[in-house]
Every structure is written in structure tokens, then in C-alpha cells.
Amino acid sequence: MVTRSLLVGSGAYLPSRVVTNDELAQTVDTSDAWIRERSGIEERRFAAPGELTSDLAIAAARRAVEDADIDPAALDLIVLATATPDHTFPATAAKVQAALGAFGCIAFDIQAVCTGFLYALATADAYVRVGQARTALVIGAETFSRILDWEDRATCVLFGDGAGAVVLRAGAGQGDATERGILSTHLHADGRQHDLLYVDGGPSSTQTTGYLRMQGKEVFRHAVANMAQVADEALQANGMSIDDLDWLVPHQANQRILDGTARKIGLSADKVISTVARHANTSAASVPLALDEARRDGRIRPGQLVLLEGMGGGFTWGSALIRL
């Protein structure tokens, strides 16, 4: 018998403020057509003044816990992926823990930018597999609107705020790929690419938060190649092919990246979950937001094989193959 992490619940939260491309065009040198053509984005959500990353994370976490039908006191572990924490410290995960009443469980943040949720999921899965946690809450939450340079039209129109979460619970099985649970996770990083996507501030460098900076064409090129590679890696590790896959849930950075990745791995576009038009790029929140939406609207069903993947600043990239 082997222990596997079963995905038993999910939840999401989007701020109430909807910001359309036309609204941005009133203050930024851009247009709805320009944004749609380059990214596929039509609108995004922005957190309200005073609404923190922890607020978004708590709302998504509560919905995930409710969906899993568990008492928050049963949680052994909370891992929160974010590049926009409430404070330098303590961890935003600790604020979530306090709000949920899951006192005493392990709680910490992970920072891998847009791959953050995959890193957090892999970490929680490892805790479950070795028996250090039986029930884990994994969250991706961001308020990227707070680190955008509104004079840089190449970046400020691409991002939004939101949070998504999943609950994992230990389950026993034979370890066969036909059984439910996280089959494998695959994580990578290449720090040589730092200057292609980064924030130009931080406590030890500028003592300020800084703004997001990106070389879009280079990021696009690396994103398609790395996300295709890590998708193939996950399938090969489990003795599967692209034909076995029911759904791909990629990081929602840009519709052109989603389309390019699907073509490169030979996957039909109708098997790709896309929310980028309405959510924009919500960094670590994008994969769990898309996953929760597709679970709740009935596209992703129990027993199906789902591949999650993402790439972000660092560079970092990763994937997780899950049978729901």
C-alpha cells in the first residue's frame, strides 16, 4: 500500500471590482483591441482599497474547506503561495490559519511567483506522502495590482488579483496510475533568467516594494518551451501519452502562450482550461482559480486525468499530474 494525496475540495475568490480593457485605456496608453490581440485578456479583478492578499486567501480557503466538508481544525498543514504577501513577515499563511481557527497546524508561505501554486502543491504532497500531514490546505493568492507600474503599458494591462485553494487528504492505494490522487509533481528553476521577469525592489535591496519588470518576447519564448517540456515530463514519468489526458489546466498568463503550449504538446485546444480572458494573469492564483471553476461547472469530473502546469519569474516552472 502507498499513501497518495487526494484532492478532495477546491475554492476560489475574486475581488468584486471588475476592470475592463476600456477602463484601463482611459488612463493607460492602450486600447481594448491592443490588449486582446496580444494577450486574449478582456477584463481582470482588482482588490479594493484595504483588501489584502490574506483576505482573498481566507475567502478561497473557506470555500475549499467547505467543499471538502472538513472542519478547519482537522488541517495539519497550510501552504500559501504568493509573491505579494501582506507583510515581509509573518507569513500570510499564519493569518489564514488564525482566521480559519486551524490553530497549531504547520503554516508557511512559498514564493515561486507564477509557479508558486505548483511548488506549494508539491510541498504539501510530500508532507502527506511521508506521513507528516494527513490533511493539507494549499493556496495561491495575489494582489498583483499593487506592484504594477501604470506607466508601463506592456505589463500593467496583463495582471489581476485573486485567490484559489485546494484541500488534500491522505488516501491509501496500490500506487497505480488509475487510482485517484496526485500521481507526480515536477519542479524546475533557472536563476540565470532573473532579469527577464522580476520586481525591481525588496527589503534588502531598495527597502521598497518595487514594480514588476518583464521582457515579454523572451518570457513568451521560454514559457512555451518550458511548459511543453514539463507537461511531457509528467506524462512520461507515469507511462502515459497526451491521448490519456482529459484536461490541461495551465498558468493563465496569456492566451497565446496557452495556445502555443497546446500545439507544441499535440493537445486539442478544447482540452485546455482557459480563464485568462476574464481573470488576466493572477500569478500563483491562476491555476487553482481555473481548476476550481472547471470543477464547479462540471467540465472536470471525478476520475479524470488532469495536468496542472505553470511558469514564472526566477525562472521557475513545474507540473502536477492528478487523477481527480
Residue pairs with C-beta under 8 A, 6 or more apart in sequence:
1 172
1 173
1 174
2 172
2 173
2 174
2 175
3 128
3 129
3 131
3 170
3 171
3 172
4 128
4 129
4 170
4 171
4 172
4 173
4 175
4 179
4 180
4 181
4 182
4 183
5 124
5 125
5 128
5 129
5 136
5 168
5 169
5 170
5 171
5 181
5 182
6 168
6 169
6 170
6 171
6 180
6 181
7 166
7 167
7 168
7 181
7 182
7 322
7 324
8 68
8 70
8 167
8 168
8 169
9 64
9 65
9 66
9 67
9 68
9 69
9 70
9 166
9 167
10 63
10 64
10 67
10 164
10 165
10 166
10 167
10 288
10 291
10 292
10 295
10 296
11 59
11 60
11 61
11 62
11 63
11 64
11 65
11 66
11 67
11 164
11 165
11 166
11 292
12 60
12 63
12 162
12 163
12 164
12 165
12 288
12 289
12 292
12 293
13 56
13 57
13 59
13 60
13 63
13 162
13 163
13 164
14 45
14 161
14 162
14 279
14 289
15 45
15 46
15 47
15 48
15 51
15 56
15 161
15 162
16 45
16 48
17 45
17 46
17 47
17 48
18 43
18 44
18 45
19 43
19 44
19 45
19 46
19 160
20 32
20 42
20 43
21 30
21 31
21 32
21 35
21 36
21 41
21 42
21 43
21 157
22 32
24 30
24 35
24 156
24 157
25 31
25 32
27 150
28 150
28 153
28 156
28 157
29 153
30 153
30 157
32 42
35 41
35 42
35 157
36 42
38 254
38 256
39 157
39 158
39 254
39 255
39 256
39 276
39 280
40 254
40 255
40 256
40 258
40 274
40 276
40 277
41 157
41 158
41 254
41 255
41 276
41 277
41 280
41 281
42 277
42 278
43 277
43 278
43 280
44 159
44 160
44 161
44 278
44 279
44 280
44 282
45 160
45 161
45 162
45 279
46 145
46 160
46 161
47 53
47 55
47 56
47 143
47 145
47 146
47 161
51 143
52 86
52 143
53 82
53 84
53 85
53 86
53 92
53 141
53 142
53 143
53 163
54 86
54 92
54 95
54 96
54 99
54 141
56 141
56 142
56 143
56 161
56 162
56 163
56 285
57 80
57 82
57 92
57 93
57 95
57 96
57 139
57 141
57 163
57 165
58 95
58 96
58 99
58 100
59 163
60 139
60 141
60 163
60 164
60 165
60 285
60 288
60 292
61 78
61 96
61 99
61 100
61 137
61 139
61 163
61 165
62 100
63 165
63 292
64 137
64 139
64 165
64 166
64 167
64 292
65 72
65 75
65 100
65 137
65 167
67 167
68 167
68 169
70 135
70 167
70 169
72 100
72 101
72 102
73 101
73 102
73 103
74 135
75 97
75 100
75 102
75 105
75 135
75 136
75 137
76 105
76 106
76 127
76 132
76 133
76 134
76 135
76 136
77 105
77 106
77 107
77 124
77 127
77 132
77 133
77 135
77 136
77 137
78 93
78 96
78 97
78 100
78 102
78 105
78 106
78 107
78 108
78 136
78 137
78 139
79 93
79 107
79 108
79 109
79 110
79 120
79 121
79 123
79 124
79 136
79 137
79 138
79 139
80 91
80 92
80 93
80 96
80 107
80 108
80 109
80 110
80 120
80 138
80 139
80 140
80 141
81 109
81 110
81 111
81 112
81 116
81 117
81 119
81 120
81 138
81 139
81 140
81 141
81 284
82 92
82 109
82 111
82 116
82 140
82 141
82 142
82 283
82 284
83 111
83 113
83 116
83 142
83 144
83 147
83 199
83 283
83 284
83 313
84 142
84 143
84 144
84 146
84 147
84 283
85 91
85 92
85 109
86 92
86 95
88 203
91 107
91 108
91 109
92 109
92 141
93 107
93 108
93 109
93 139
94 107
94 108
96 107
96 137
96 139
97 103
97 105
97 107
100 137
102 137
106 127
106 133
110 116
110 119
110 120
110 123
112 118
112 119
112 189
112 284
112 312
112 314
112 316
112 318
113 197
113 283
113 284
113 312
113 313
113 314
113 316
114 251
114 253
114 281
114 283
114 284
114 286
114 310
114 311
114 312
114 313
114 316
115 187
115 251
115 284
115 310
115 311
115 312
115 314
115 316
115 317
115 318
116 140
116 283
116 284
116 312
117 138
117 139
117 140
117 164
117 284
117 285
117 286
117 287
117 288
117 308
117 310
118 185
118 187
118 287
118 308
118 309
118 310
118 318
118 319
118 320
119 187
119 316
119 318
120 138
120 139
120 140
120 284
121 138
121 166
121 168
121 182
121 185
121 308
121 320
122 185
122 187
122 318
122 320
124 133
124 136
124 137
124 138
124 168
125 168
125 182
125 185
125 320
127 133
127 136
128 134
128 136
128 168
128 169
128 170
131 170
133 170
134 169
134 170
135 167
135 168
135 169
135 170
136 167
136 168
136 169
137 165
137 166
137 167
137 168
138 165
138 166
138 167
138 168
138 288
139 163
139 164
139 165
139 288
140 163
140 164
140 165
140 282
140 283
140 284
140 285
140 286
140 287
140 288
140 289
141 162
141 163
141 164
141 284
141 285
142 161
142 162
142 163
142 282
142 283
142 284
142 285
143 161
144 159
144 160
144 161
144 212
144 281
144 282
144 283
145 159
145 160
145 161
146 209
147 199
147 209
147 210
147 211
147 212
148 155
148 156
148 159
148 211
148 212
149 155
149 156
149 211
149 212
149 213
150 156
152 211
152 213
154 214
154 216
155 212
155 213
155 214
155 216
158 253
158 254
158 280
158 281
159 212
159 280
159 281
159 282
159 283
160 279
160 280
160 281
160 282
161 282
161 285
162 279
162 282
162 285
162 286
162 289
163 285
163 288
163 289
164 285
164 286
164 287
164 288
164 289
164 290
164 291
164 292
165 288
165 292
166 288
166 291
166 292
168 182
171 180
171 181
173 179
173 180
173 181
177 183
177 238
177 239
177 240
177 323
178 323
179 323
180 302
180 303
180 323
180 324
181 322
181 323
182 320
182 321
182 322
183 234
183 238
183 321
183 322
183 323
184 234
184 237
184 238
184 320
184 321
185 318
185 319
185 320
185 321
186 230
186 233
186 234
186 237
186 318
186 319
186 320
187 316
187 317
187 318
188 226
188 230
188 316
188 317
188 318
189 314
189 315
189 316
189 317
190 314
190 315
191 314
191 315
193 222
193 314
193 315
194 313
194 314
195 215
196 214
196 215
196 218
196 219
196 222
196 313
196 315
197 212
197 213
197 214
197 215
197 219
197 312
197 313
197 314
197 315
198 212
198 213
198 313
199 209
199 210
199 211
199 212
199 213
199 313
200 206
200 210
200 211
200 213
201 208
201 209
201 210
201 211
202 208
202 209
202 210
220 254
220 256
220 257
220 260
222 311
222 315
223 253
223 254
223 257
223 261
223 311
224 257
224 260
224 261
224 264
225 264
226 311
226 315
226 317
227 250
227 251
227 257
227 261
227 309
227 310
227 311
227 317
227 319
228 261
228 264
228 265
230 309
230 317
230 318
230 319
231 248
231 261
231 265
231 307
231 309
231 319
232 265
233 319
234 307
234 309
234 319
234 320
234 321
235 241
235 242
235 244
235 245
235 307
235 321
237 321
238 321
240 305
240 321
242 265
242 266
242 267
244 305
245 267
245 271
245 305
245 306
245 307
246 271
246 300
246 304
246 305
246 306
247 271
247 272
247 273
247 294
247 299
247 300
247 304
247 305
247 306
247 307
248 261
248 262
248 267
248 271
248 272
248 273
248 306
248 307
248 309
249 273
249 287
249 290
249 291
249 294
249 300
249 306
249 307
249 308
249 309
250 257
250 258
250 261
250 272
250 273
250 287
250 290
250 308
250 309
250 310
251 281
251 286
251 287
251 309
251 310
251 311
251 312
252 258
252 274
252 275
252 276
252 279
252 280
252 281
252 282
252 286
252 287
252 289
252 290
253 276
253 281
253 286
253 311
254 276
254 281
255 274
255 276
255 277
258 272
258 274
258 276
259 269
261 309
262 268
262 269
262 271
262 272
273 290
273 291
273 293
273 294
273 299
273 300
274 290
275 286
275 289
275 290
275 293
276 286
279 286
279 289
279 290
282 289
283 312
284 312
286 310
287 308
287 309
287 310
291 300
291 306
291 308
294 300
295 324
300 306
300 324
301 324
302 324
303 323
303 324
304 323
304 324
305 321
305 322
305 323
305 324
306 321
306 322
306 323
306 324
307 319
307 320
307 321
307 322
308 319
308 320
308 321
308 322
309 317
309 318
309 319
309 320
310 317
310 318
310 319
311 317
